[in-house]
């Protein structure tokens, strides 16, 4: 019985790893064209520490192109709020229905 439990645990971990790998290979970039972007404000703490990073977001876009919601999928938490606030002001091209877009916001120290 312990071998069966170990086998099931190993199988579960393998399946989760495979699913995570598939998620990471999804193309990142909007399928709807971005008409206007608002640059994020660089967090003061990150600027002082010369931090850089990328925030990946899942953005729900209304048919008229305005952002309905933005959810952080990954990246440095120091930049998450700034990225979300900026992307919520973006405007995408109009489409027949709502869509989910995957976007990345890059923060580079200057």
C-alpha positions as CSV (number, residue, x, y, z in Angstrom):
1,X,0.0,0.0,0.0
2,X,2.8,2.6,0.7
3,X,4.1,2.0,-2.8
4,X,0.8,2.7,-4.3
5,X,0.5,5.9,-2.3
6,X,4.0,7.0,-3.4
7,X,3.1,6.2,-7.0
8,X,-0.1,8.2,-6.9
9,X,1.8,11.2,-5.3
10,X,4.5,11.0,-8.0
11,X,1.9,10.8,-10.7
12,X,0.0,13.8,-9.3
13,X,3.2,15.9,-9.1
14,X,4.0,14.9,-12.7
15,X,0.6,15.9,-14.0
16,X,0.7,19.3,-12.2
17,X,4.2,20.0,-13.6
18,X,3.0,19.1,-17.1
19,X,0.0,21.4,-16.7
20,X,2.2,24.2,-15.4
21,X,4.6,23.8,-18.3
22,X,1.8,24.0,-20.8
23,X,0.5,27.2,-19.2
24,X,3.9,28.8,-19.3
25,X,4.2,28.1,-23.1
26,X,1.0,30.0,-23.9
27,X,1.7,32.9,-26.2
28,X,1.9,36.2,-24.3
29,X,0.6,39.2,-26.1
30,X,-2.7,40.6,-27.0
31,X,-4.7,39.0,-29.7
32,X,-6.6,42.3,-29.9
33,X,-4.5,45.3,-30.9
34,X,-3.8,47.8,-28.1
35,X,-4.9,51.2,-29.3
36,X,-3.6,53.2,-26.3
37,X,-1.3,52.3,-23.5
38,X,-0.8,54.0,-20.2
39,X,2.8,53.7,-18.9
40,X,2.9,52.4,-15.3
41,X,4.3,54.6,-12.5
42,X,7.6,53.2,-11.3
43,X,7.3,52.3,-7.6
44,X,9.5,54.6,-5.5
45,X,11.0,51.8,-3.5
46,X,11.8,49.8,-6.7
47,X,13.4,52.9,-8.2
48,X,15.6,53.5,-5.2
49,X,16.7,49.9,-5.2
50,X,17.3,49.9,-9.0
51,X,14.9,47.0,-9.3
52,X,13.7,45.7,-12.7
53,X,11.0,43.1,-13.6
54,X,8.1,42.0,-15.6
55,X,4.4,41.5,-14.5
56,X,2.2,39.2,-16.4
57,X,-1.5,40.0,-16.4
58,X,-4.7,38.4,-17.6
59,X,-6.9,41.2,-18.9
60,X,-10.6,40.9,-19.5
61,X,-11.6,43.3,-22.3
62,X,-15.1,44.5,-23.1
63,X,-16.4,44.5,-26.7
64,X,-15.8,48.3,-26.9
65,X,-12.1,47.8,-26.0
66,X,-12.1,49.0,-22.5
67,X,-10.6,46.9,-19.7
68,X,-13.1,45.2,-17.5
69,X,-10.6,43.6,-15.1
70,X,-6.9,42.8,-14.8
71,X,-5.5,39.9,-12.7
72,X,-1.9,39.4,-11.9
73,X,-0.6,36.0,-13.1
74,X,3.0,36.4,-12.1
75,X,6.0,38.7,-11.6
76,X,7.5,40.8,-8.9
77,X,4.9,41.8,-6.3
78,X,6.6,45.2,-5.9
79,X,5.4,46.0,-9.5
80,X,2.0,44.3,-9.4
81,X,-0.2,47.2,-8.3
82,X,1.5,49.7,-10.7
83,X,1.1,47.3,-13.6
84,X,-2.5,46.6,-12.8
85,X,-3.4,50.3,-12.4
86,X,-1.8,51.1,-15.8
87,X,-3.3,48.3,-17.8
88,X,-6.8,49.0,-16.4
89,X,-6.5,52.4,-18.4
90,X,-5.5,50.7,-21.7
91,X,-7.8,50.7,-24.7
92,X,-8.0,47.8,-27.1
93,X,-9.5,47.6,-30.5
94,X,-13.3,46.9,-30.6
95,X,-14.5,43.3,-31.1
96,X,-17.8,41.5,-31.3
97,X,-17.5,40.1,-27.7
98,X,-15.4,40.1,-24.6
99,X,-12.0,38.6,-24.7
100,X,-9.2,37.6,-22.4
101,X,-5.8,39.0,-23.2
102,X,-2.4,38.0,-21.8
103,X,-0.1,41.0,-21.5
104,X,3.3,41.7,-19.9
105,X,4.3,45.0,-18.4
106,X,8.1,45.6,-18.3
107,X,9.8,47.7,-15.6
108,X,13.3,48.8,-16.3
109,X,15.5,50.9,-14.0
110,X,16.7,54.0,-15.7
